[in-house]
Amino acid sequence: MAMLFFSCKDNYKRVGEEAKKEIFPQGVAKNFVLTYTEIPENLSAEDTGSSKVLAVISGPLRNDFDNLKFPHQTFPEGVLVEIFNERNERTTIQADQGIYFTATDVIDLQGNVVIKGHDGKMLEAPQLYYDQENEWAFTQEKFKFTNPEDGTVMDGEGMDIKKDLTFLNAHKTYGLMLIKEEKDD
């Protein structure tokens, strides 16, 4: 009888998908709006003052994994980021999905990423990283940059750009681009 019980022991080692540990978020927010503000000066408990809106992040779903060794938040159904400058001018960043790595302050935006500046400039890419600390966006993917001020459209591969689209460093460009020349009198 003892031989029967020892022979039925499960010695199979789990590998691949069946060994994968399931990870669940510590929090889920639906139809969320996160507003990041800043107070210009330190206030005491009884002082009054006003705060300045730096950014607004919104979307249909946010999963919070900040309890993991590498904390992050996911936006699997899309995300809209609105960034405001000193003059309260808005730049918007929209993507089909995103991951915000809270330890590094980097946002990985994926799928139909579009950045629109307050002045009409627009950047489109399939994937883009946004570094909040340095206020720069960058990618190694193909991109399209439209500048209505001078009527140009630039196609390229790999670039980094300032958050308000005022400075673009393209790694590789191609296509036709018109450049206006001014004549000296």
C-alpha positions as CSV (number, residue, x, y, z in Angstrom):
1,M,0.0,0.0,0.0
2,A,2.9,2.4,0.8
3,M,4.4,1.8,-2.6
4,L,1.2,3.0,-4.2
5,F,1.2,6.3,-2.4
6,F,4.9,7.0,-3.2
7,S,4.4,6.2,-6.9
8,C,1.6,8.8,-7.2
9,K,3.7,11.7,-6.0
10,D,3.8,14.7,-8.4
11,N,7.5,15.3,-9.3
12,Y,6.7,17.4,-12.4
13,K,8.6,20.7,-12.4
14,R,6.5,23.7,-13.6
15,V,8.1,25.6,-16.4
16,G,7.0,28.2,-19.0
17,E,3.5,29.7,-18.8
18,E,2.3,27.4,-16.0
19,A,5.1,28.5,-13.7
20,K,4.4,32.2,-14.3
21,K,3.3,34.1,-11.2
22,E,0.2,36.2,-11.7
23,I,0.6,39.8,-10.7
24,F,-2.4,41.9,-9.7
25,P,-2.5,45.7,-9.3
26,Q,-2.7,47.2,-5.8
27,G,-5.3,49.6,-7.2
28,V,-7.5,50.1,-10.3
29,A,-9.0,53.5,-11.3
30,K,-11.6,53.8,-14.0
31,N,-12.3,57.1,-15.9
32,F,-9.6,58.8,-13.9
33,V,-8.1,62.3,-13.9
34,L,-4.8,63.0,-12.1
35,T,-3.9,66.7,-11.6
36,Y,-0.3,67.6,-10.7
37,T,0.1,71.0,-9.0
38,E,2.8,73.1,-7.5
39,I,2.7,75.8,-4.9
40,P,5.1,78.6,-5.6
41,E,6.0,79.3,-2.0
42,N,5.9,77.3,1.2
43,L,2.7,77.8,3.1
44,S,2.0,77.2,6.8
45,A,-1.2,75.6,8.1
46,E,-3.2,78.9,8.2
47,D,-1.8,80.6,5.1
48,T,-3.8,80.9,1.9
49,G,-2.3,80.8,-1.6
50,S,-2.8,79.4,-5.0
51,S,-1.3,76.5,-6.8
52,K,-0.3,76.1,-10.4
53,V,-1.3,73.2,-12.5
54,L,1.7,71.5,-14.0
55,A,0.1,68.5,-15.7
56,V,-3.2,66.6,-16.0
57,I,-3.2,62.9,-16.8
58,S,-6.5,61.2,-17.8
59,G,-7.8,58.0,-19.3
60,P,-10.4,55.2,-19.1
61,L,-8.3,52.8,-17.0
62,R,-5.2,53.0,-14.7
63,N,-3.6,50.0,-13.0
64,D,-1.3,50.7,-10.0
65,F,1.6,48.3,-9.6
66,D,3.6,50.6,-7.2
67,N,3.9,47.8,-4.7
68,L,6.3,45.8,-6.9
69,K,10.2,45.9,-6.8
70,F,10.1,48.0,-10.0
71,P,7.0,50.2,-9.3
72,H,4.9,51.3,-12.3
73,Q,1.5,52.2,-13.5
74,T,-0.2,51.0,-16.7
75,F,-2.8,52.7,-18.9
76,P,-3.9,49.8,-21.1
77,E,-6.9,51.5,-22.7
78,G,-5.2,54.9,-23.6
79,V,-3.9,57.9,-21.9
80,L,-4.0,61.7,-22.4
81,V,-1.3,63.9,-20.8
82,E,-1.7,67.7,-20.8
83,I,1.4,69.6,-19.8
84,F,1.3,73.4,-19.0
85,N,4.2,75.8,-19.3
86,E,5.0,79.0,-17.3
87,R,2.6,80.9,-19.6
88,N,-0.2,78.3,-19.0
89,E,0.1,77.2,-22.6
90,R,-0.9,73.5,-23.1
91,T,0.9,70.7,-24.9
92,T,-1.0,67.4,-25.2
93,I,0.3,63.9,-25.5
94,Q,-2.1,61.1,-26.5
95,A,-1.4,57.4,-26.9
96,D,-3.3,54.1,-27.2
97,Q,-1.5,52.8,-24.1
98,G,1.2,53.7,-21.7
99,I,3.4,52.6,-18.8
100,Y,4.6,55.1,-16.2
101,F,7.7,53.9,-14.4
102,T,7.5,55.8,-11.1
103,A,11.1,54.9,-10.0
104,T,12.6,56.6,-13.0
105,D,9.9,59.2,-13.9
106,V,9.8,57.9,-17.5
107,I,6.6,57.3,-19.4
108,D,6.5,54.7,-22.2
109,L,3.8,55.7,-24.7
110,Q,2.8,53.1,-27.3
111,G,0.4,53.1,-30.3
112,N,-0.6,56.2,-32.3
113,V,1.4,58.6,-30.1
114,V,0.5,62.2,-31.0
115,I,2.0,65.3,-29.3
116,K,0.3,68.6,-30.1
117,G,1.9,71.9,-29.1
118,H,0.0,75.1,-28.2
119,D,1.3,76.6,-31.5
120,G,0.0,73.9,-33.8
121,K,3.2,71.8,-34.1
122,M,2.5,68.1,-34.1
123,L,4.7,65.0,-33.7
124,E,3.4,61.5,-34.5
125,A,5.2,58.2,-33.7
126,P,4.3,54.6,-33.0
127,Q,6.2,54.7,-29.7
128,L,7.7,57.5,-27.6
129,Y,9.4,57.8,-24.2
130,Y,8.8,60.9,-22.1
131,D,11.4,61.8,-19.4
132,Q,9.5,64.0,-16.9
133,E,12.6,65.0,-15.0
134,N,14.4,66.4,-18.1
135,E,11.2,67.3,-19.9
136,W,12.3,65.5,-23.1
137,A,10.6,63.0,-25.3
138,F,12.6,60.5,-27.4
139,T,12.2,57.5,-29.7
140,Q,14.2,55.3,-32.1
141,E,11.0,54.6,-34.2
142,K,9.9,56.4,-37.3
143,F,8.2,59.8,-36.7
144,K,6.4,62.6,-38.5
145,F,6.9,66.2,-37.4
146,T,4.5,68.9,-38.7
147,N,5.3,72.6,-38.3
148,P,2.5,74.9,-39.5
149,E,4.5,78.0,-38.9
150,D,6.8,77.3,-41.8
151,G,4.6,74.8,-43.6
152,T,7.0,71.9,-43.3
153,V,6.5,68.2,-42.7
154,M,9.6,66.2,-41.6
155,D,9.7,62.4,-41.7
156,G,12.5,60.6,-40.0
157,E,13.7,57.8,-37.7
158,G,14.9,58.4,-34.2
159,M,14.7,61.8,-32.5
160,D,14.5,63.6,-29.2
161,I,12.5,66.7,-28.6
162,K,11.7,69.3,-25.9
163,K,8.3,68.9,-24.2
164,D,6.8,72.0,-25.9
165,L,8.1,71.0,-29.4
166,T,10.4,74.0,-29.6
167,F,13.6,72.0,-30.2
168,L,13.9,68.8,-32.3
169,N,17.0,66.7,-32.7
170,A,16.4,64.2,-35.5
171,H,18.7,61.3,-35.9
172,K,17.8,60.4,-39.5
173,T,15.5,62.3,-41.8
174,Y,14.3,61.6,-45.3
175,G,11.8,63.0,-47.8
176,L,11.3,66.5,-49.2
177,M,11.5,69.6,-47.0
178,L,11.1,73.2,-48.1
179,I,13.3,75.8,-46.5
180,K,12.5,79.5,-46.8
181,E,15.4,81.8,-47.5
182,E,15.4,85.5,-46.8
183,K,17.2,87.9,-49.1
184,D,19.5,90.5,-47.8
185,D,18.8,94.0,-49.0
